[in-house]
Amino acid sequence: MSSRILLIDDDTDLCHLLIRYLENEHFVVEVTHDGHQGVALARKEAYDLIILDVMLPGLDGFLVLEEVRKISAVPVLMLTAKTESTDKVNGLRAGADDYLTKPFDVEELMARVFSLIRRYTTLNGQPQSSGSRLSFKGLVIDRDTRIVHVRDEPIELHAKEFNILFYLASNPGTILTKQQIYEEVWQEPYAYDDNNIMGYISKLRKYIEADPNQPLYIQTVKGVGYRFNREV
């Protein structure tokens, strides 16, 4: 079955170009030029990837992303004409999985599309082993449903948050550097964006820790990285 992509961008020329490239690779592409319509489609249909422009009329890309993350962990690749690094950081912290600044090379975009869809379908595929469900005191992480139960309450994390948590929890007691975490989750060379990883860890602690200031599960190893507590 072909992967389905939702393209949300008001640049019609760019959309025509991307549609041609994506359909040549046998993706099924649905397009809208409006943020509100994009949210409506994301609520109604299931997609394997959303390509989302930041600068949209009516409802901008960050607000669209916020609405999408309420209902889905589908990977989101954000596009923007802005060059400020804060926009990239804000987009990633808001739940985007990857980010490209216009103008970009279409071949680079295609490489990122393949990477995001491959990781998403792998992590959401058929049960692979007994290791697909990790249980700790007060915390259960289910890779098959991508739902985390914290003190018996279900919570849904967006894709990057879940992948980071599952990676850490799959290696309890092991110190994992920021580089290791980045290359495992992002599946690309380390970008030396420590603040980005720290932001995700901070959000995870707010979700799963009884006291984020004194974390039980995700422990900081100063100057090195993070370790999931093997004693829980």
BABA-649563 format. One record per residue (C-alpha): x negated, y negated, z. Coordinates in steps of 0.02 Angstrom, whole numbers, plus 50000, padded with zeros to 5 digits. Example, Ala and Ser with C-alpha at 12.3 -4.5 7.8 and 13.67 -1.06 7.14 Angstrom:
REM residues 2
<r><c1>49385</c1><c2>50225</c2><c3>50390</c3></r>
<r><c1>49316</c1><c2>50053</c2><c3>50357</c3></r>
//
This chain:
REM residues 232
<r><c1>50000</c1><c2>50000</c2><c3>50000</c3></r>
<r><c1>49934</c1><c2>49828</c2><c3>49954</c3></r>
<r><c1>49893</c1><c2>49706</c2><c3>50093</c3></r>
<r><c1>50010</c1><c2>49557</c2><c3>50108</c3></r>
<r><c1>49944</c1><c2>49380</c2><c3>50125</c3></r>
<r><c1>50039</c1><c2>49222</c2><c3>50170</c3></r>
<r><c1>49958</c1><c2>49066</c2><c3>50096</c3></r>
<r><c1>50011</c1><c2>48901</c2><c3>50176</c3></r>
<r><c1>49934</c1><c2>48752</c2><c3>50085</c3></r>
<r><c1>50006</c1><c2>48596</c2><c3>50002</c3></r>
<r><c1>49867</c1><c2>48588</c2><c3>49871</c3></r>
<r><c1>49957</c1><c2>48669</c2><c3>49725</c3></r>
<r><c1>49803</c1><c2>48679</c2><c3>49614</c3></r>
<r><c1>49704</c1><c2>48768</c2><c3>49749</c3></r>
<r><c1>49850</c1><c2>48885</c2><c3>49779</c3></r>
<r><c1>49857</c1><c2>48934</c2><c3>49596</c3></r>
<r><c1>49670</c1><c2>48969</c2><c3>49599</c3></r>
<r><c1>49678</c1><c2>49074</c2><c3>49757</c3></r>
<r><c1>49829</c1><c2>49170</c2><c3>49698</c3></r>
<r><c1>49736</c1><c2>49220</c2><c3>49540</c3></r>
<r><c1>49586</c1><c2>49282</c2><c3>49638</c3></r>
<r><c1>49690</c1><c2>49371</c2><c3>49770</c3></r>
<r><c1>49807</c1><c2>49456</c2><c3>49648</c3></r>
<r><c1>49658</c1><c2>49513</c2><c3>49544</c3></r>
<r><c1>49607</c1><c2>49610</c2><c3>49701</c3></r>
<r><c1>49783</c1><c2>49682</c2><c3>49713</c3></r>
<r><c1>49840</c1><c2>49581</c2><c3>49863</c3></r>
<r><c1>50023</c1><c2>49533</c2><c3>49873</c3></r>
<r><c1>50029</c1><c2>49345</c2><c3>49900</c3></r>
<r><c1>50172</c1><c2>49237</c2><c3>49962</c3></r>
<r><c1>50150</c1><c2>49049</c2><c3>49955</c3></r>
<r><c1>50228</c1><c2>48899</c2><c3>50039</c3></r>
<r><c1>50172</c1><c2>48718</c2><c3>50040</c3></r>
<r><c1>50264</c1><c2>48673</c2><c3>50200</c3></r>
<r><c1>50219</c1><c2>48710</c2><c3>50381</c3></r>
<r><c1>50397</c1><c2>48736</c2><c3>50440</c3></r>
<r><c1>50429</c1><c2>48860</c2><c3>50300</c3></r>
<r><c1>50266</c1><c2>48947</c2><c3>50341</c3></r>
<r><c1>50321</c1><c2>48976</c2><c3>50520</c3></r>
<r><c1>50490</c1><c2>49040</c2><c3>50460</c3></r>
<r><c1>50407</c1><c2>49164</c2><c3>50343</c3></r>
<r><c1>50286</c1><c2>49223</c2><c3>50478</c3></r>
<r><c1>50433</c1><c2>49256</c2><c3>50593</c3></r>
<r><c1>50530</c1><c2>49349</c2><c3>50459</c3></r>
<r><c1>50397</c1><c2>49451</c2><c3>50370</c3></r>
<r><c1>50245</c1><c2>49555</c2><c3>50417</c3></r>
<r><c1>50078</c1><c2>49501</c2><c3>50343</c3></r>
<r><c1>49901</c1><c2>49566</c2><c3>50352</c3></r>
<r><c1>49825</c1><c2>49391</c2><c3>50341</c3></r>
<r><c1>49878</c1><c2>49209</c2><c3>50343</c3></r>
<r><c1>49774</c1><c2>49079</c2><c3>50251</c3></r>
<r><c1>49822</c1><c2>48914</c2><c3>50331</c3></r>
<r><c1>49779</c1><c2>48735</c2><c3>50284</c3></r>
<r><c1>49761</c1><c2>48611</c2><c3>50427</c3></r>
<r><c1>49826</c1><c2>48458</c2><c3>50336</c3></r>
<r><c1>50007</c1><c2>48499</c2><c3>50300</c3></r>
<r><c1>50158</c1><c2>48384</c2><c3>50285</c3></r>
<r><c1>50285</c1><c2>48390</c2><c3>50425</c3></r>
<r><c1>50203</c1><c2>48521</c2><c3>50535</c3></r>
<r><c1>50013</c1><c2>48525</c2><c3>50532</c3></r>
<r><c1>49909</c1><c2>48684</c2><c3>50532</c3></r>
<r><c1>49869</c1><c2>48680</c2><c3>50717</c3></r>
<r><c1>50054</c1><c2>48674</c2><c3>50761</c3></r>
<r><c1>50091</c1><c2>48812</c2><c3>50635</c3></r>
<r><c1>49954</c1><c2>48917</c2><c3>50715</c3></r>
<r><c1>50027</c1><c2>48886</c2><c3>50887</c3></r>
<r><c1>50197</c1><c2>48951</c2><c3>50830</c3></r>
<r><c1>50123</c1><c2>49102</c2><c3>50741</c3></r>
<r><c1>50023</c1><c2>49153</c2><c3>50895</c3></r>
<r><c1>50185</c1><c2>49161</c2><c3>50995</c3></r>
<r><c1>50244</c1><c2>49305</c2><c3>50887</c3></r>
<r><c1>50095</c1><c2>49388</c2><c3>50805</c3></r>
<r><c1>49911</c1><c2>49434</c2><c3>50817</c3></r>
<r><c1>49893</c1><c2>49430</c2><c3>50627</c3></r>
<r><c1>49722</c1><c2>49360</c2><c3>50578</c3></r>
<r><c1>49724</c1><c2>49178</c2><c3>50524</c3></r>
<r><c1>49594</c1><c2>49098</c2><c3>50410</c3></r>
<r><c1>49605</c1><c2>48909</c2><c3>50423</c3></r>
<r><c1>49559</c1><c2>48788</c2><c3>50283</c3></r>
<r><c1>49526</c1><c2>48604</c2><c3>50306</c3></r>
<r><c1>49450</c1><c2>48454</c2><c3>50219</c3></r>
<r><c1>49388</c1><c2>48390</c2><c3>50387</c3></r>
<r><c1>49205</c1><c2>48410</c2><c3>50431</c3></r>
<r><c1>49203</c1><c2>48370</c2><c3>50616</c3></r>
<r><c1>49140</c1><c2>48517</c2><c3>50719</c3></r>
<r><c1>49274</c1><c2>48482</c2><c3>50850</c3></r>
<r><c1>49408</c1><c2>48529</c2><c3>50722</c3></r>
<r><c1>49326</c1><c2>48698</c2><c3>50696</c3></r>
<r><c1>49310</c1><c2>48729</c2><c3>50883</c3></r>
<r><c1>49489</c1><c2>48674</c2><c3>50915</c3></r>
<r><c1>49554</c1><c2>48786</c2><c3>50778</c3></r>
<r><c1>49460</c1><c2>48938</c2><c3>50840</c3></r>
<r><c1>49512</c1><c2>48907</c2><c3>51020</c3></r>
<r><c1>49692</c1><c2>48886</c2><c3>50965</c3></r>
<r><c1>49688</c1><c2>49062</c2><c3>50894</c3></r>
<r><c1>49614</c1><c2>49054</c2><c3>50719</c3></r>
<r><c1>49503</c1><c2>49201</c2><c3>50673</c3></r>
<r><c1>49397</c1><c2>49112</c2><c3>50545</c3></r>
<r><c1>49374</c1><c2>48939</c2><c3>50470</c3></r>
<r><c1>49320</c1><c2>48866</c2><c3>50302</c3></r>
<r><c1>49290</c1><c2>48683</c2><c3>50262</c3></r>
<r><c1>49343</c1><c2>48617</c2><c3>50092</c3></r>
<r><c1>49268</c1><c2>48619</c2><c3>49965</c3></r>
<r><c1>49217</c1><c2>48800</c2><c3>49981</c3></r>
<r><c1>49157</c1><c2>48938</c2><c3>49866</c3></r>
<r><c1>49303</c1><c2>49051</c2><c3>49821</c3></r>
<r><c1>49190</c1><c2>49204</c2><c3>49827</c3></r>
<r><c1>49149</c1><c2>49161</c2><c3>50008</c3></r>
<r><c1>49333</c1><c2>49147</c2><c3>50047</c3></r>
<r><c1>49365</c1><c2>49316</c2><c3>49967</c3></r>
<r><c1>49226</c1><c2>49396</c2><c3>50071</c3></r>
<r><c1>49306</c1><c2>49328</c2><c3>50229</c3></r>
<r><c1>49478</c1><c2>49387</c2><c3>50173</c3></r>
<r><c1>49414</c1><c2>49565</c2><c3>50149</c3></r>
<r><c1>49323</c1><c2>49560</c2><c3>50316</c3></r>
<r><c1>49473</c1><c2>49497</c2><c3>50415</c3></r>
<r><c1>49595</c1><c2>49619</c2><c3>50338</c3></r>
<r><c1>49475</c1><c2>49765</c2><c3>50360</c3></r>
<r><c1>49451</c1><c2>49729</c2><c3>50545</c3></r>
<r><c1>49636</c1><c2>49698</c2><c3>50574</c3></r>
<r><c1>49695</c1><c2>49857</c2><c3>50488</c3></r>
<r><c1>49560</c1><c2>49959</c2><c3>50576</c3></r>
<r><c1>49605</c1><c2>49895</c2><c3>50748</c3></r>
<r><c1>49791</c1><c2>49916</c2><c3>50713</c3></r>
<r><c1>49779</c1><c2>50084</c2><c3>50626</c3></r>
<r><c1>49823</c1><c2>50258</c2><c3>50683</c3></r>
<r><c1>49768</c1><c2>50314</c2><c3>50857</c3></r>
<r><c1>49585</c1><c2>50356</c2><c3>50839</c3></r>
<r><c1>49542</c1><c2>50439</c2><c3>51004</c3></r>
<r><c1>49582</c1><c2>50443</c2><c3>51189</c3></r>
<r><c1>49474</c1><c2>50287</c2><c3>51197</c3></r>
<r><c1>49615</c1><c2>50188</c2><c3>51119</c3></r>
<r><c1>49689</c1><c2>50160</c2><c3>51293</c3></r>
<r><c1>49582</c1><c2>50093</c2><c3>51434</c3></r>
<r><c1>49648</c1><c2>50094</c2><c3>51612</c3></r>
<r><c1>49580</c1><c2>50002</c2><c3>51764</c3></r>
<r><c1>49650</c1><c2>49948</c2><c3>51930</c3></r>
<r><c1>49788</c1><c2>49826</c2><c3>51886</c3></r>
<r><c1>49740</c1><c2>49820</c2><c3>51702</c3></r>
<r><c1>49785</c1><c2>49930</c2><c3>51552</c3></r>
<r><c1>49722</c1><c2>49889</c2><c3>51377</c3></r>
<r><c1>49807</c1><c2>49980</c2><c3>51233</c3></r>
<r><c1>49719</c1><c2>49966</c2><c3>51066</c3></r>
<r><c1>49862</c1><c2>50050</c2><c3>50971</c3></r>
<r><c1>49995</c1><c2>49925</c2><c3>51022</c3></r>
<r><c1>49870</c1><c2>49783</c2><c3>51058</c3></r>
<r><c1>49965</c1><c2>49747</c2><c3>51218</c3></r>
<r><c1>49881</c1><c2>49721</c2><c3>51385</c3></r>
<r><c1>49970</c1><c2>49758</c2><c3>51549</c3></r>
<r><c1>49911</c1><c2>49652</c2><c3>51694</c3></r>
<r><c1>49979</c1><c2>49709</c2><c3>51861</c3></r>
<r><c1>50119</c1><c2>49798</c2><c3>51764</c3></r>
<r><c1>50165</c1><c2>49641</c2><c3>51667</c3></r>
<r><c1>50140</c1><c2>49651</c2><c3>51476</c3></r>
<r><c1>50046</c1><c2>49509</c2><c3>51393</c3></r>
<r><c1>50001</c1><c2>49483</c2><c3>51210</c3></r>
<r><c1>49832</c1><c2>49412</c2><c3>51164</c3></r>
<r><c1>49785</c1><c2>49343</c2><c3>50995</c3></r>
<r><c1>49665</c1><c2>49444</c2><c3>50889</c3></r>
<r><c1>49498</c1><c2>49373</c2><c3>50948</c3></r>
<r><c1>49547</c1><c2>49376</c2><c3>51132</c3></r>
<r><c1>49603</c1><c2>49557</c2><c3>51123</c3></r>
<r><c1>49450</c1><c2>49613</c2><c3>51025</c3></r>
<r><c1>49331</c1><c2>49530</c2><c3>51148</c3></r>
<r><c1>49421</c1><c2>49607</c2><c3>51297</c3></r>
<r><c1>49425</c1><c2>49780</c2><c3>51219</c3></r>
<r><c1>49241</c1><c2>49772</c2><c3>51174</c3></r>
<r><c1>49190</c1><c2>49720</c2><c3>51350</c3></r>
<r><c1>49305</c1><c2>49848</c2><c3>51433</c3></r>
<r><c1>49242</c1><c2>49986</c2><c3>51319</c3></r>
<r><c1>49068</c1><c2>49959</c2><c3>51390</c3></r>
<r><c1>49096</c1><c2>49942</c2><c3>51579</c3></r>
<r><c1>48941</c1><c2>49898</c2><c3>51676</c3></r>
<r><c1>48843</c1><c2>49853</c2><c3>51519</c3></r>
<r><c1>48776</c1><c2>49676</c2><c3>51503</c3></r>
<r><c1>48827</c1><c2>49611</c2><c3>51332</c3></r>
<r><c1>48746</c1><c2>49454</c2><c3>51264</c3></r>
<r><c1>48843</c1><c2>49317</c2><c3>51177</c3></r>
<r><c1>48757</c1><c2>49370</c2><c3>51016</c3></r>
<r><c1>48814</c1><c2>49550</c2><c3>51037</c3></r>
<r><c1>48993</c1><c2>49495</c2><c3>51072</c3></r>
<r><c1>48995</c1><c2>49376</c2><c3>50925</c3></r>
<r><c1>48924</c1><c2>49500</c2><c3>50799</c3></r>
<r><c1>49040</c1><c2>49639</c2><c3>50858</c3></r>
<r><c1>49200</c1><c2>49536</c2><c3>50856</c3></r>
<r><c1>49167</c1><c2>49414</c2><c3>50714</c3></r>
<r><c1>49072</c1><c2>49544</c2><c3>50611</c3></r>
<r><c1>48950</c1><c2>49414</c2><c3>50546</c3></r>
<r><c1>48779</c1><c2>49344</c2><c3>50596</c3></r>
<r><c1>48776</c1><c2>49252</c2><c3>50761</c3></r>
<r><c1>48823</c1><c2>49068</c2><c3>50739</c3></r>
<r><c1>48748</c1><c2>49010</c2><c3>50905</c3></r>
<r><c1>48920</c1><c2>48945</c2><c3>50953</c3></r>
<r><c1>48909</c1><c2>48985</c2><c3>51139</c3></r>
<r><c1>49046</c1><c2>48861</c2><c3>51183</c3></r>
<r><c1>49168</c1><c2>48955</c2><c3>51072</c3></r>
<r><c1>49136</c1><c2>49121</c2><c3>51160</c3></r>
<r><c1>49141</c1><c2>49037</c2><c3>51330</c3></r>
<r><c1>49310</c1><c2>48963</c2><c3>51283</c3></r>
<r><c1>49381</c1><c2>49134</c2><c3>51241</c3></r>
<r><c1>49313</c1><c2>49210</c2><c3>51403</c3></r>
<r><c1>49390</c1><c2>49067</c2><c3>51502</c3></r>
<r><c1>49560</c1><c2>49098</c2><c3>51421</c3></r>
<r><c1>49548</c1><c2>49285</c2><c3>51450</c3></r>
<r><c1>49513</c1><c2>49258</c2><c3>51634</c3></r>
<r><c1>49667</c1><c2>49149</c2><c3>51649</c3></r>
<r><c1>49770</c1><c2>49291</c2><c3>51576</c3></r>
<r><c1>49701</c1><c2>49440</c2><c3>51671</c3></r>
<r><c1>49617</c1><c2>49380</c2><c3>51830</c3></r>
<r><c1>49711</c1><c2>49350</c2><c3>51992</c3></r>
<r><c1>49585</c1><c2>49211</c2><c3>52026</c3></r>
<r><c1>49495</c1><c2>49153</c2><c3>51868</c3></r>
<r><c1>49366</c1><c2>49062</c2><c3>51976</c3></r>
<r><c1>49318</c1><c2>49227</c2><c3>52059</c3></r>
<r><c1>49340</c1><c2>49352</c2><c3>51917</c3></r>
<r><c1>49358</c1><c2>49536</c2><c3>51957</c3></r>
<r><c1>49350</c1><c2>49606</c2><c3>51781</c3></r>
<r><c1>49243</c1><c2>49495</c2><c3>51670</c3></r>
<r><c1>49085</c1><c2>49446</c2><c3>51762</c3></r>
<r><c1>48959</c1><c2>49316</c2><c3>51704</c3></r>
<r><c1>48775</c1><c2>49365</c2><c3>51700</c3></r>
<r><c1>48692</c1><c2>49195</c2><c3>51704</c3></r>
<r><c1>48576</c1><c2>49159</c2><c3>51559</c3></r>
<r><c1>48619</c1><c2>49323</c2><c3>51474</c3></r>
<r><c1>48804</c1><c2>49354</c2><c3>51439</c3></r>
<r><c1>48948</c1><c2>49451</c2><c3>51516</c3></r>
<r><c1>48983</c1><c2>49619</c2><c3>51596</c3></r>
<r><c1>49147</c1><c2>49709</c2><c3>51626</c3></r>
<r><c1>49153</c1><c2>49768</c2><c3>51806</c3></r>
<r><c1>49137</c1><c2>49958</c2><c3>51809</c3></r>
<r><c1>49193</c1><c2>49967</c2><c3>51991</c3></r>
<r><c1>49377</c1><c2>49922</c2><c3>51955</c3></r>
//
